[in-house]
Amino acid sequence: MATTKKETKKKKITVAGGEGAVYIQATSNNTLVSLTDSKGNLLAQSSAGALGYRGAKKSTPFAAQQAVETALKNIANFGVTKVGIYVKGSGQGRETAIRSVGTAGVQVLFIKDISPIPHNGCRPPKARRL
């Protein structure tokens, strides 16, 4: 009995307005890059570890640059031309990742730091009684 292949139509996705967001999380061990449209739907993602870098090489600025460029290549067919950059963390690849978004041919609207900052911290434990 012969089986027939069902042809599937590829969905062409276009982003209204061509705006999106780039989220860069630069930790001390890796750099994660996520690209979303204006509604927050994930379009592409990449990281230094996903590119094959292992160990201490994952946290280098060069690996962060490569991760951003790989993610931006994947959104060429979505029609995103303008992006806002949200940066989180204080890793080595932070500045290089921001610069490589600008050089990739995408217009940068703004850069915002969303790193968590402690404000007064947790409540200390009660004093020990002897």
Backbone atoms as SQL, in Angstrom:
CREATE TABLE atoms (id INTEGER PRIMARY KEY, chain TEXT, resi INTEGER, resn TEXT, atom TEXT, x REAL, y REAL, z REAL);
INSERT INTO atoms VALUES
  (1, 'A', 1, 'MET', 'N', 0.825, -1.168, 0.000),
  (2, 'A', 1, 'MET', 'CA', 0.000, 0.000, 0.000),
  (3, 'A', 1, 'MET', 'C', 0.880, 1.247, 0.000),
  (4, 'A', 2, 'ALA', 'N', 0.702, 2.078, -0.947),
  (5, 'A', 2, 'ALA', 'CA', 1.519, 3.284, -1.061),
  (6, 'A', 2, 'ALA', 'C', 0.930, 4.398, -0.204),
  (7, 'A', 3, 'THR', 'N', 1.832, 5.101, 0.449),
  (8, 'A', 3, 'THR', 'CA', 1.374, 6.225, 1.266),
  (9, 'A', 3, 'THR', 'C', 1.565, 7.512, 0.484),
  (10, 'A', 4, 'THR', 'N', 0.660, 8.403, 0.651),
  (11, 'A', 4, 'THR', 'CA', 0.765, 9.681, -0.046),
  (12, 'A', 4, 'THR', 'C', 1.221, 10.755, 0.928),
  (13, 'A', 5, 'LYS', 'N', 2.059, 11.631, 0.441),
  (14, 'A', 5, 'LYS', 'CA', 2.541, 12.732, 1.277),
  (15, 'A', 5, 'LYS', 'C', 1.554, 13.874, 1.207),
  (16, 'A', 6, 'LYS', 'N', 1.267, 14.421, 2.333),
  (17, 'A', 6, 'LYS', 'CA', 0.383, 15.566, 2.395),
  (18, 'A', 6, 'LYS', 'C', 1.234, 16.829, 2.304),
  (19, 'A', 7, 'GLU', 'N', 0.917, 17.673, 1.345),
  (20, 'A', 7, 'GLU', 'CA', 1.686, 18.895, 1.189),
  (21, 'A', 7, 'GLU', 'C', 1.181, 19.939, 2.176),
  (22, 'A', 8, 'THR', 'N', 2.122, 20.558, 2.858),
  (23, 'A', 8, 'THR', 'CA', 1.754, 21.602, 3.801),
  (24, 'A', 8, 'THR', 'C', 2.160, 22.945, 3.217),
  (25, 'A', 9, 'LYS', 'N', 1.297, 23.913, 3.412),
  (26, 'A', 9, 'LYS', 'CA', 1.594, 25.257, 2.937),
  (27, 'A', 9, 'LYS', 'C', 2.431, 25.970, 3.993),
  (28, 'A', 10, 'LYS', 'N', 3.472, 26.622, 3.536),
  (29, 'A', 10, 'LYS', 'CA', 4.301, 27.380, 4.469),
  (30, 'A', 10, 'LYS', 'C', 3.636, 28.710, 4.742),
  (31, 'A', 11, 'LYS', 'N', 3.571, 29.030, 5.994),
  (32, 'A', 11, 'LYS', 'CA', 2.952, 30.277, 6.408),
  (33, 'A', 11, 'LYS', 'C', 3.961, 31.402, 6.280),
  (34, 'A', 12, 'LYS', 'N', 3.587, 32.440, 5.564),
  (35, 'A', 12, 'LYS', 'CA', 4.468, 33.596, 5.451),
  (36, 'A', 12, 'LYS', 'C', 4.088, 34.573, 6.550),
  (37, 'A', 13, 'ILE', 'N', 5.017, 34.820, 7.437),
  (38, 'A', 13, 'ILE', 'CA', 4.758, 35.680, 8.580),
  (39, 'A', 13, 'ILE', 'C', 5.370, 37.045, 8.319),
  (40, 'A', 14, 'THR', 'N', 4.557, 38.066, 8.416),
  (41, 'A', 14, 'THR', 'CA', 5.071, 39.421, 8.319),
  (42, 'A', 14, 'THR', 'C', 4.709, 40.156, 9.592),
  (43, 'A', 15, 'VAL', 'N', 5.595, 40.985, 10.043),
  (44, 'A', 15, 'VAL', 'CA', 5.384, 41.726, 11.274),
  (45, 'A', 15, 'VAL', 'C', 4.845, 43.106, 10.921),
  (46, 'A', 16, 'ALA', 'N', 3.740, 43.469, 11.541),
  (47, 'A', 16, 'ALA', 'CA', 3.131, 44.763, 11.258),
  (48, 'A', 16, 'ALA', 'C', 4.033, 45.886, 11.755),
  (49, 'A', 17, 'GLY', 'N', 4.370, 46.799, 10.871),
  (50, 'A', 17, 'GLY', 'CA', 5.195, 47.935, 11.262),
  (51, 'A', 17, 'GLY', 'C', 6.680, 47.653, 11.217),
  (52, 'A', 18, 'GLY', 'N', 7.087, 46.404, 11.204),
  (53, 'A', 18, 'GLY', 'CA', 8.496, 46.062, 11.135),
  (54, 'A', 18, 'GLY', 'C', 9.275, 46.348, 12.397),
  (55, 'A', 19, 'GLU', 'N', 8.591, 46.466, 13.540),
  (56, 'A', 19, 'GLU', 'CA', 9.280, 46.743, 14.794),
  (57, 'A', 19, 'GLU', 'C', 9.370, 45.480, 15.639),
  (58, 'A', 20, 'GLY', 'N', 10.410, 45.402, 16.437),
  (59, 'A', 20, 'GLY', 'CA', 10.607, 44.263, 17.313),
  (60, 'A', 20, 'GLY', 'C', 11.486, 44.640, 18.482),
  (61, 'A', 21, 'ALA', 'N', 11.869, 43.623, 19.241),
  (62, 'A', 21, 'ALA', 'CA', 12.721, 43.841, 20.408),
  (63, 'A', 21, 'ALA', 'C', 13.808, 42.781, 20.452),
  (64, 'A', 22, 'VAL', 'N', 14.976, 43.184, 20.899),
  (65, 'A', 22, 'VAL', 'CA', 16.098, 42.267, 21.090),
  (66, 'A', 22, 'VAL', 'C', 16.383, 42.214, 22.582),
  (67, 'A', 23, 'TYR', 'N', 16.304, 41.024, 23.158),
  (68, 'A', 23, 'TYR', 'CA', 16.604, 40.824, 24.574),
  (69, 'A', 23, 'TYR', 'C', 17.958, 40.141, 24.675),
  (70, 'A', 24, 'ILE', 'N', 18.901, 40.797, 25.347),
  (71, 'A', 24, 'ILE', 'CA', 20.252, 40.263, 25.519),
  (72, 'A', 24, 'ILE', 'C', 20.466, 40.005, 27.000),
  (73, 'A', 25, 'GLN', 'N', 20.718, 38.752, 27.344),
  (74, 'A', 25, 'GLN', 'CA', 21.035, 38.412, 28.731),
  (75, 'A', 25, 'GLN', 'C', 22.496, 37.996, 28.781),
  (76, 'A', 26, 'ALA', 'N', 23.318, 38.851, 29.351),
  (77, 'A', 26, 'ALA', 'CA', 24.764, 38.624, 29.402),
  (78, 'A', 26, 'ALA', 'C', 25.144, 38.185, 30.804),
  (79, 'A', 27, 'THR', 'N', 25.279, 36.886, 31.002),
  (80, 'A', 27, 'THR', 'CA', 25.690, 36.366, 32.303),
  (81, 'A', 27, 'THR', 'C', 27.201, 36.190, 32.305),
  (82, 'A', 28, 'SER', 'N', 27.736, 35.750, 33.423),
  (83, 'A', 28, 'SER', 'CA', 29.185, 35.554, 33.500),
  (84, 'A', 28, 'SER', 'C', 29.621, 34.294, 32.762),
  (85, 'A', 29, 'ASN', 'N', 28.671, 33.418, 32.405),
  (86, 'A', 29, 'ASN', 'CA', 29.021, 32.172, 31.736),
  (87, 'A', 29, 'ASN', 'C', 28.541, 32.058, 30.299),
  (88, 'A', 30, 'ASN', 'N', 27.564, 32.855, 29.884),
  (89, 'A', 30, 'ASN', 'CA', 26.973, 32.698, 28.561),
  (90, 'A', 30, 'ASN', 'C', 26.294, 34.003, 28.164),
  (91, 'A', 31, 'THR', 'N', 25.939, 34.126, 26.891),
  (92, 'A', 31, 'THR', 'CA', 25.170, 35.262, 26.406),
  (93, 'A', 31, 'THR', 'C', 23.983, 34.733, 25.625),
  (94, 'A', 32, 'LEU', 'N', 22.777, 35.087, 26.047),
  (95, 'A', 32, 'LEU', 'CA', 21.550, 34.625, 25.421),
  (96, 'A', 32, 'LEU', 'C', 20.901, 35.784, 24.676),
  (97, 'A', 33, 'VAL', 'N', 20.438, 35.530, 23.458),
  (98, 'A', 33, 'VAL', 'CA', 19.815, 36.563, 22.637),
  (99, 'A', 33, 'VAL', 'C', 18.456, 36.052, 22.176),
  (100, 'A', 34, 'SER', 'N', 17.402, 36.851, 22.393),
  (101, 'A', 34, 'SER', 'CA', 16.061, 36.524, 21.930),
  (102, 'A', 34, 'SER', 'C', 15.514, 37.700, 21.150),
  (103, 'A', 35, 'LEU', 'N', 14.863, 37.413, 20.017),
  (104, 'A', 35, 'LEU', 'CA', 14.274, 38.447, 19.187),
  (105, 'A', 35, 'LEU', 'C', 12.773, 38.235, 19.132),
  (106, 'A', 36, 'THR', 'N', 12.010, 39.282, 19.435),
  (107, 'A', 36, 'THR', 'CA', 10.556, 39.176, 19.452),
  (108, 'A', 36, 'THR', 'C', 9.959, 40.250, 18.545),
  (109, 'A', 37, 'ASP', 'N', 8.682, 40.051, 18.187),
  (110, 'A', 37, 'ASP', 'CA', 7.975, 41.099, 17.463),
  (111, 'A', 37, 'ASP', 'C', 7.396, 42.087, 18.455),
  (112, 'A', 38, 'SER', 'N', 6.602, 43.035, 17.972),
  (113, 'A', 38, 'SER', 'CA', 6.091, 44.088, 18.850),
  (114, 'A', 38, 'SER', 'C', 5.086, 43.555, 19.870),
  (115, 'A', 39, 'LYS', 'N', 4.479, 42.388, 19.605),
  (116, 'A', 39, 'LYS', 'CA', 3.524, 41.799, 20.542),
  (117, 'A', 39, 'LYS', 'C', 4.199, 40.913, 21.587),
  (118, 'A', 40, 'GLY', 'N', 5.460, 40.595, 21.381),
  (119, 'A', 40, 'GLY', 'CA', 6.193, 39.765, 22.330),
  (120, 'A', 40, 'GLY', 'C', 6.352, 38.325, 21.899),
  (121, 'A', 41, 'ASN', 'N', 5.914, 37.986, 20.681),
  (122, 'A', 41, 'ASN', 'CA', 6.061, 36.622, 20.181),
  (123, 'A', 41, 'ASN', 'C', 7.505, 36.381, 19.748),
  (124, 'A', 42, 'LEU', 'N', 8.063, 35.259, 20.162),
  (125, 'A', 42, 'LEU', 'CA', 9.458, 34.948, 19.867),
  (126, 'A', 42, 'LEU', 'C', 9.634, 34.635, 18.388),
  (127, 'A', 43, 'LEU', 'N', 10.574, 35.320, 17.746),
  (128, 'A', 43, 'LEU', 'CA', 10.865, 35.089, 16.338),
  (129, 'A', 43, 'LEU', 'C', 12.126, 34.266, 16.151),
  (130, 'A', 44, 'ALA', 'N', 13.161, 34.565, 16.929),
  (131, 'A', 44, 'ALA', 'CA', 14.427, 33.844, 16.808),
  (132, 'A', 44, 'ALA', 'C', 15.179, 33.949, 18.123),
  (133, 'A', 45, 'GLN', 'N', 16.041, 32.974, 18.358),
  (134, 'A', 45, 'GLN', 'CA', 16.872, 33.015, 19.550),
  (135, 'A', 45, 'GLN', 'C', 18.204, 32.336, 19.257),
  (136, 'A', 46, 'SER', 'N', 19.193, 32.703, 20.034),
  (137, 'A', 46, 'SER', 'CA', 20.520, 32.126, 19.868),
  (138, 'A', 46, 'SER', 'C', 21.304, 32.339, 21.149),
  (139, 'A', 47, 'SER', 'N', 22.362, 31.596, 21.302),
  (140, 'A', 47, 'SER', 'CA', 23.244, 31.774, 22.448),
  (141, 'A', 47, 'SER', 'C', 24.651, 31.348, 22.047),
  (142, 'A', 48, 'ALA', 'N', 25.599, 31.729, 22.865),
  (143, 'A', 48, 'ALA', 'CA', 26.980, 31.356, 22.577),
  (144, 'A', 48, 'ALA', 'C', 27.163, 29.842, 22.691),
  (145, 'A', 49, 'GLY', 'N', 26.465, 29.217, 23.611),
  (146, 'A', 49, 'GLY', 'CA', 26.556, 27.770, 23.764),
  (147, 'A', 49, 'GLY', 'C', 25.926, 27.025, 22.604),
  (148, 'A', 50, 'ALA', 'N', 24.856, 27.583, 22.019),
  (149, 'A', 50, 'ALA', 'CA', 24.192, 26.942, 20.885),
  (150, 'A', 50, 'ALA', 'C', 25.050, 26.979, 19.630),
  (151, 'A', 51, 'LEU', 'N', 25.998, 27.911, 19.576),
  (152, 'A', 51, 'LEU', 'CA', 26.889, 28.018, 18.426),
  (153, 'A', 51, 'LEU', 'C', 28.068, 27.069, 18.512),
  (154, 'A', 52, 'GLY', 'N', 28.194, 26.366, 19.607),
  (155, 'A', 52, 'GLY', 'CA', 29.260, 25.388, 19.745),
  (156, 'A', 52, 'GLY', 'C', 30.386, 25.798, 20.653),
  (157, 'A', 53, 'TYR', 'N', 30.314, 26.981, 21.232),
  (158, 'A', 53, 'TYR', 'CA', 31.353, 27.404, 22.167),
  (159, 'A', 53, 'TYR', 'C', 31.139, 26.683, 23.495),
  (160, 'A', 54, 'ARG', 'N', 32.209, 26.242, 24.100),
  (161, 'A', 54, 'ARG', 'CA', 32.132, 25.499, 25.360),
  (162, 'A', 54, 'ARG', 'C', 33.067, 26.112, 26.386),
  (163, 'A', 55, 'GLY', 'N', 32.700, 25.968, 27.636),
  (164, 'A', 55, 'GLY', 'CA', 33.561, 26.406, 28.727),
  (165, 'A', 55, 'GLY', 'C', 33.731, 27.908, 28.787),
  (166, 'A', 56, 'ALA', 'N', 34.957, 28.346, 28.967),
  (167, 'A', 56, 'ALA', 'CA', 35.253, 29.763, 29.146),
  (168, 'A', 56, 'ALA', 'C', 35.053, 30.571, 27.866),
  (169, 'A', 57, 'LYS', 'N', 35.044, 29.909, 26.703),
  (170, 'A', 57, 'LYS', 'CA', 34.863, 30.633, 25.441),
  (171, 'A', 57, 'LYS', 'C', 33.446, 31.153, 25.269),
  (172, 'A', 58, 'LYS', 'N', 32.473, 30.577, 25.990),
  (173, 'A', 58, 'LYS', 'CA', 31.083, 31.022, 25.887),
  (174, 'A', 58, 'LYS', 'C', 30.905, 32.443, 26.398),
  (175, 'A', 59, 'SER', 'N', 31.707, 32.848, 27.348),
  (176, 'A', 59, 'SER', 'CA', 31.518, 34.157, 27.970),
  (177, 'A', 59, 'SER', 'C', 32.320, 35.263, 27.303),
  (178, 'A', 60, 'THR', 'N', 32.949, 34.979, 26.171),
  (179, 'A', 60, 'THR', 'CA', 33.773, 35.989, 25.512),
  (180, 'A', 60, 'THR', 'C', 32.917, 36.965, 24.700),
  (181, 'A', 61, 'PRO', 'N', 33.411, 38.181, 24.467),
  (182, 'A', 61, 'PRO', 'CA', 32.679, 39.137, 23.640),
  (183, 'A', 61, 'PRO', 'C', 32.484, 38.660, 22.199),
  (184, 'A', 62, 'PHE', 'N', 33.449, 37.929, 21.662),
  (185, 'A', 62, 'PHE', 'CA', 33.322, 37.432, 20.290),
  (186, 'A', 62, 'PHE', 'C', 32.162, 36.449, 20.171),
  (187, 'A', 63, 'ALA', 'N', 32.015, 35.572, 21.150),
  (188, 'A', 63, 'ALA', 'CA', 30.908, 34.606, 21.130),
  (189, 'A', 63, 'ALA', 'C', 29.568, 35.321, 21.232),
  (190, 'A', 64, 'ALA', 'N', 29.507, 36.403, 22.011),
  (191, 'A', 64, 'ALA', 'CA', 28.279, 37.184, 22.126),
  (192, 'A', 64, 'ALA', 'C', 27.938, 37.850, 20.795),
  (193, 'A', 65, 'GLN', 'N', 28.939, 38.362, 20.111),
  (194, 'A', 65, 'GLN', 'CA', 28.729, 38.988, 18.811),
  (195, 'A', 65, 'GLN', 'C', 28.199, 37.979, 17.804),
  (196, 'A', 66, 'GLN', 'N', 28.767, 36.788, 17.796),
  (197, 'A', 66, 'GLN', 'CA', 28.321, 35.749, 16.877),
  (198, 'A', 66, 'GLN', 'C', 26.885, 35.326, 17.171),
  (199, 'A', 67, 'ALA', 'N', 26.518, 35.272, 18.443),
  (200, 'A', 67, 'ALA', 'CA', 25.158, 34.890, 18.828),
  (201, 'A', 67, 'ALA', 'C', 24.136, 35.905, 18.332),
  (202, 'A', 68, 'VAL', 'N', 24.461, 37.192, 18.439),
  (203, 'A', 68, 'VAL', 'CA', 23.550, 38.249, 17.965),
  (204, 'A', 68, 'VAL', 'C', 23.418, 38.194, 16.450),
  (205, 'A', 69, 'GLU', 'N', 24.529, 38.040, 15.750),
  (206, 'A', 69, 'GLU', 'CA', 24.483, 38.002, 14.291),
  (207, 'A', 69, 'GLU', 'C', 23.701, 36.797, 13.783),
  (208, 'A', 70, 'THR', 'N', 23.829, 35.648, 14.438),
  (209, 'A', 70, 'THR', 'CA', 23.086, 34.461, 14.047),
  (210, 'A', 70, 'THR', 'C', 21.594, 34.658, 14.244),
  (211, 'A', 71, 'ALA', 'N', 21.216, 35.259, 15.361),
  (212, 'A', 71, 'ALA', 'CA', 19.797, 35.489, 15.628),
  (213, 'A', 71, 'ALA', 'C', 19.213, 36.513, 14.651),
  (214, 'A', 72, 'LEU', 'N', 19.973, 37.549, 14.302),
  (215, 'A', 72, 'LEU', 'CA', 19.468, 38.560, 13.380),
  (216, 'A', 72, 'LEU', 'C', 19.352, 38.040, 11.951),
  (217, 'A', 73, 'LYS', 'N', 20.163, 37.062, 11.566),
  (218, 'A', 73, 'LYS', 'CA', 20.023, 36.453, 10.239),
  (219, 'A', 73, 'LYS', 'C', 18.692, 35.719, 10.126),
  (220, 'A', 74, 'ASN', 'N', 18.244, 35.135, 11.233),
  (221, 'A', 74, 'ASN', 'CA', 17.009, 34.350, 11.212),
  (222, 'A', 74, 'ASN', 'C', 15.758, 35.207, 11.077),
  (223, 'A', 75, 'ILE', 'N', 15.814, 36.493, 11.383),
  (224, 'A', 75, 'ILE', 'CA', 14.603, 37.319, 11.312),
  (225, 'A', 75, 'ILE', 'C', 14.531, 38.141, 10.036),
  (226, 'A', 76, 'ALA', 'N', 15.416, 37.884, 9.079),
  (227, 'A', 76, 'ALA', 'CA', 15.405, 38.656, 7.836),
  (228, 'A', 76, 'ALA', 'C', 14.091, 38.463, 7.083),
  (229, 'A', 77, 'ASN', 'N', 13.516, 37.267, 7.129),
  (230, 'A', 77, 'ASN', 'CA', 12.287, 37.013, 6.385),
  (231, 'A', 77, 'ASN', 'C', 11.032, 37.450, 7.138),
  (232, 'A', 78, 'PHE', 'N', 11.147, 37.933, 8.364),
  (233, 'A', 78, 'PHE', 'CA', 9.989, 38.400, 9.120),
  (234, 'A', 78, 'PHE', 'C', 9.694, 39.871, 8.859),
  (235, 'A', 79, 'GLY', 'N', 10.589, 40.595, 8.268),
  (236, 'A', 79, 'GLY', 'CA', 10.357, 41.993, 7.945),
  (237, 'A', 79, 'GLY', 'C', 10.632, 42.959, 9.074),
  (238, 'A', 80, 'VAL', 'N', 11.428, 42.560, 10.062),
  (239, 'A', 80, 'VAL', 'CA', 11.754, 43.444, 11.174),
  (240, 'A', 80, 'VAL', 'C', 12.907, 44.350, 10.759),
  (241, 'A', 81, 'THR', 'N', 12.671, 45.662, 10.826),
  (242, 'A', 81, 'THR', 'CA', 13.708, 46.613, 10.432),
  (243, 'A', 81, 'THR', 'C', 14.124, 47.528, 11.579),
  (244, 'A', 82, 'LYS', 'N', 13.246, 47.701, 12.574),
  (245, 'A', 82, 'LYS', 'CA', 13.542, 48.562, 13.718),
  (246, 'A', 82, 'LYS', 'C', 13.405, 47.746, 14.994),
  (247, 'A', 83, 'VAL', 'N', 14.369, 47.875, 15.891),
  (248, 'A', 83, 'VAL', 'CA', 14.321, 47.118, 17.140),
  (249, 'A', 83, 'VAL', 'C', 14.683, 47.999, 18.327),
  (250, 'A', 84, 'GLY', 'N', 14.155, 47.631, 19.473),
  (251, 'A', 84, 'GLY', 'CA', 14.576, 48.185, 20.746),
  (252, 'A', 84, 'GLY', 'C', 15.400, 47.126, 21.453),
  (253, 'A', 85, 'ILE', 'N', 16.406, 47.531, 22.178),
  (254, 'A', 85, 'ILE', 'CA', 17.309, 46.582, 22.829),
  (255, 'A', 85, 'ILE', 'C', 17.089, 46.625, 24.333),
  (256, 'A', 86, 'TYR', 'N', 16.844, 45.459, 24.919),
  (257, 'A', 86, 'TYR', 'CA', 16.735, 45.312, 26.367),
  (258, 'A', 86, 'TYR', 'C', 17.913, 44.463, 26.828),
  (259, 'A', 87, 'VAL', 'N', 18.732, 45.010, 27.725),
  (260, 'A', 87, 'VAL', 'CA', 19.943, 44.326, 28.174),
  (261, 'A', 87, 'VAL', 'C', 19.791, 43.960, 29.643),
  (262, 'A', 88, 'LYS', 'N', 20.176, 42.726, 29.969),
  (263, 'A', 88, 'LYS', 'CA', 20.083, 42.243, 31.341),
  (264, 'A', 88, 'LYS', 'C', 21.391, 41.554, 31.694),
  (265, 'A', 89, 'GLY', 'N', 21.924, 41.836, 32.870),
  (266, 'A', 89, 'GLY', 'CA', 23.142, 41.178, 33.324),
  (267, 'A', 89, 'GLY', 'C', 24.371, 42.040, 33.122),
  (268, 'A', 90, 'SER', 'N', 25.498, 41.511, 33.595),
  (269, 'A', 90, 'SER', 'CA', 26.744, 42.281, 33.532),
  (270, 'A', 90, 'SER', 'C', 27.892, 41.428, 33.011),
  (271, 'A', 91, 'GLY', 'N', 27.629, 40.592, 32.031),
  (272, 'A', 91, 'GLY', 'CA', 28.669, 39.724, 31.490),
  (273, 'A', 91, 'GLY', 'C', 29.612, 40.463, 30.560),
  (274, 'A', 92, 'GLN', 'N', 30.640, 39.758, 30.123),
  (275, 'A', 92, 'GLN', 'CA', 31.662, 40.355, 29.262),
  (276, 'A', 92, 'GLN', 'C', 31.119, 40.716, 27.884),
  (277, 'A', 93, 'GLY', 'N', 30.174, 39.962, 27.379),
  (278, 'A', 93, 'GLY', 'CA', 29.689, 40.178, 26.020),
  (279, 'A', 93, 'GLY', 'C', 28.606, 41.219, 25.891),
  (280, 'A', 94, 'ARG', 'N', 28.322, 41.922, 26.936),
  (281, 'A', 94, 'ARG', 'CA', 27.216, 42.889, 26.962),
  (282, 'A', 94, 'ARG', 'C', 27.390, 44.016, 25.940),
  (283, 'A', 95, 'GLU', 'N', 28.515, 44.724, 25.993),
  (284, 'A', 95, 'GLU', 'CA', 28.742, 45.869, 25.108),
  (285, 'A', 95, 'GLU', 'C', 28.896, 45.432, 23.654),
  (286, 'A', 96, 'THR', 'N', 29.608, 44.342, 23.439),
  (287, 'A', 96, 'THR', 'CA', 29.825, 43.859, 22.080),
  (288, 'A', 96, 'THR', 'C', 28.520, 43.416, 21.437),
  (289, 'A', 97, 'ALA', 'N', 27.640, 42.814, 22.215),
  (290, 'A', 97, 'ALA', 'CA', 26.353, 42.372, 21.683),
  (291, 'A', 97, 'ALA', 'C', 25.503, 43.561, 21.260),
  (292, 'A', 98, 'ILE', 'N', 25.540, 44.636, 22.035),
  (293, 'A', 98, 'ILE', 'CA', 24.778, 45.842, 21.696),
  (294, 'A', 98, 'ILE', 'C', 25.315, 46.459, 20.408),
  (295, 'A', 99, 'ARG', 'N', 26.639, 46.528, 20.284),
  (296, 'A', 99, 'ARG', 'CA', 27.248, 47.109, 19.096),
  (297, 'A', 99, 'ARG', 'C', 26.941, 46.293, 17.847),
  (298, 'A', 100, 'SER', 'N', 26.923, 44.977, 17.983),
  (299, 'A', 100, 'SER', 'CA', 26.711, 44.133, 16.806),
  (300, 'A', 100, 'SER', 'C', 25.275, 44.198, 16.304),
  (301, 'A', 101, 'VAL', 'N', 24.314, 44.590, 17.151),
  (302, 'A', 101, 'VAL', 'CA', 22.942, 44.792, 16.666),
  (303, 'A', 101, 'VAL', 'C', 22.918, 45.985, 15.721),
  (304, 'A', 102, 'GLY', 'N', 23.632, 47.042, 16.067),
  (305, 'A', 102, 'GLY', 'CA', 23.669, 48.226, 15.232),
  (306, 'A', 102, 'GLY', 'C', 24.364, 48.015, 13.901),
  (307, 'A', 103, 'THR', 'N', 25.392, 47.185, 13.897),
  (308, 'A', 103, 'THR', 'CA', 26.139, 46.953, 12.662),
  (309, 'A', 103, 'THR', 'C', 25.491, 45.911, 11.763),
  (310, 'A', 104, 'ALA', 'N', 24.435, 45.245, 12.240),
  (311, 'A', 104, 'ALA', 'CA', 23.795, 44.188, 11.458),
  (312, 'A', 104, 'ALA', 'C', 22.777, 44.723, 10.458),
  (313, 'A', 105, 'GLY', 'N', 22.617, 46.037, 10.372),
  (314, 'A', 105, 'GLY', 'CA', 21.701, 46.607, 9.393),
  (315, 'A', 105, 'GLY', 'C', 20.292, 46.804, 9.913),
  (316, 'A', 106, 'VAL', 'N', 20.108, 46.750, 11.216),
  (317, 'A', 106, 'VAL', 'CA', 18.802, 46.972, 11.827),
  (318, 'A', 106, 'VAL', 'C', 18.860, 48.299, 12.570),
  (319, 'A', 107, 'GLN', 'N', 17.809, 49.106, 12.420),
  (320, 'A', 107, 'GLN', 'CA', 17.783, 50.404, 13.081),
  (321, 'A', 107, 'GLN', 'C', 17.452, 50.221, 14.558),
  (322, 'A', 108, 'VAL', 'N', 18.275, 50.803, 15.433),
  (323, 'A', 108, 'VAL', 'CA', 18.082, 50.692, 16.873),
  (324, 'A', 108, 'VAL', 'C', 17.275, 51.896, 17.355),
  (325, 'A', 109, 'LEU', 'N', 16.122, 51.631, 17.978),
  (326, 'A', 109, 'LEU', 'CA', 15.267, 52.704, 18.480),
  (327, 'A', 109, 'LEU', 'C', 15.705, 53.180, 19.858),
  (328, 'A', 110, 'PHE', 'N', 16.006, 52.229, 20.747),
  (329, 'A', 110, 'PHE', 'CA', 16.428, 52.578, 22.093),
  (330, 'A', 110, 'PHE', 'C', 17.202, 51.422, 22.698),
  (331, 'A', 111, 'ILE', 'N', 17.921, 51.720, 23.777),
  (332, 'A', 111, 'ILE', 'CA', 18.636, 50.704, 24.555),
  (333, 'A', 111, 'ILE', 'C', 18.216, 50.889, 26.004),
  (334, 'A', 112, 'LYS', 'N', 17.714, 49.822, 26.617),
  (335, 'A', 112, 'LYS', 'CA', 17.234, 49.911, 27.995),
  (336, 'A', 112, 'LYS', 'C', 17.860, 48.791, 28.824),
  (337, 'A', 113, 'ASP', 'N', 18.339, 49.153, 30.004),
  (338, 'A', 113, 'ASP', 'CA', 18.933, 48.186, 30.923),
  (339, 'A', 113, 'ASP', 'C', 17.846, 47.698, 31.876),
  (340, 'A', 114, 'ILE', 'N', 17.588, 46.385, 31.860),
  (341, 'A', 114, 'ILE', 'CA', 16.565, 45.813, 32.736),
  (342, 'A', 114, 'ILE', 'C', 17.182, 44.854, 33.753),
  (343, 'A', 115, 'SER', 'N', 18.429, 45.111, 34.124),
  (344, 'A', 115, 'SER', 'CA', 19.104, 44.273, 35.117),
  (345, 'A', 115, 'SER', 'C', 18.415, 44.415, 36.464),
  (346, 'A', 116, 'PRO', 'N', 18.207, 43.306, 37.157),
  (347, 'A', 116, 'PRO', 'CA', 17.575, 43.406, 38.475),
  (348, 'A', 116, 'PRO', 'C', 18.522, 44.058, 39.481),
  (349, 'A', 117, 'ILE', 'N', 18.019, 45.067, 40.167),
  (350, 'A', 117, 'ILE', 'CA', 18.824, 45.786, 41.155),
  (351, 'A', 117, 'ILE', 'C', 18.174, 45.607, 42.519),
  (352, 'A', 118, 'PRO', 'N', 18.892, 45.072, 43.505),
  (353, 'A', 118, 'PRO', 'CA', 18.281, 44.909, 44.825),
  (354, 'A', 118, 'PRO', 'C', 18.056, 46.255, 45.493),
  (355, 'A', 119, 'HIS', 'N', 16.889, 46.436, 46.081),
  (356, 'A', 119, 'HIS', 'CA', 16.610, 47.657, 46.822),
  (357, 'A', 119, 'HIS', 'C', 16.290, 47.273, 48.267),
  (358, 'A', 120, 'ASN', 'N', 17.279, 47.392, 49.104),
  (359, 'A', 120, 'ASN', 'CA', 17.258, 47.090, 50.538),
  (360, 'A', 120, 'ASN', 'C', 17.339, 45.598, 50.835),
  (361, 'A', 121, 'GLY', 'N', 17.142, 44.742, 49.889),
  (362, 'A', 121, 'GLY', 'CA', 17.352, 43.314, 50.073),
  (363, 'A', 121, 'GLY', 'C', 16.325, 42.629, 50.956),
  (364, 'A', 122, 'CYS', 'N', 16.660, 41.412, 51.391),
  (365, 'A', 122, 'CYS', 'CA', 15.773, 40.621, 52.227),
  (366, 'A', 122, 'CYS', 'C', 15.848, 41.086, 53.683),
  (367, 'A', 123, 'ARG', 'N', 14.847, 40.708, 54.438),
  (368, 'A', 123, 'ARG', 'CA', 14.844, 41.043, 55.856),
  (369, 'A', 123, 'ARG', 'C', 15.880, 40.170, 56.569),
  (370, 'A', 124, 'PRO', 'N', 16.707, 40.760, 57.430),
  (371, 'A', 124, 'PRO', 'CA', 17.734, 39.965, 58.115),
  (372, 'A', 124, 'PRO', 'C', 17.092, 39.050, 59.159),
  (373, 'A', 125, 'PRO', 'N', 17.783, 37.960, 59.510),
  (374, 'A', 125, 'PRO', 'CA', 17.230, 37.071, 60.536),
  (375, 'A', 125, 'PRO', 'C', 17.182, 37.751, 61.904),
  (376, 'A', 126, 'LYS', 'N', 16.265, 37.288, 62.733),
  (377, 'A', 126, 'LYS', 'CA', 16.141, 37.929, 64.043),
  (378, 'A', 126, 'LYS', 'C', 17.400, 37.667, 64.885),
  (379, 'A', 127, 'ALA', 'N', 17.649, 38.528, 65.836),
  (380, 'A', 127, 'ALA', 'CA', 18.865, 38.456, 66.648),
  (381, 'A', 127, 'ALA', 'C', 18.863, 37.203, 67.502),
  (382, 'A', 128, 'ARG', 'N', 20.035, 36.603, 67.665),
  (383, 'A', 128, 'ARG', 'CA', 20.171, 35.371, 68.428),
  (384, 'A', 128, 'ARG', 'C', 20.183, 35.686, 69.910),
  (385, 'A', 129, 'ARG', 'N', 19.353, 34.955, 70.676),
  (386, 'A', 129, 'ARG', 'CA', 19.322, 35.156, 72.116),
  (387, 'A', 129, 'ARG', 'C', 20.118, 34.062, 72.809),
  (388, 'A', 130, 'LEU', 'N', 20.883, 34.433, 73.773),
  (389, 'A', 130, 'LEU', 'CA', 21.685, 33.444, 74.526),
  (390, 'A', 130, 'LEU', 'C', 21.173, 33.269, 75.930);
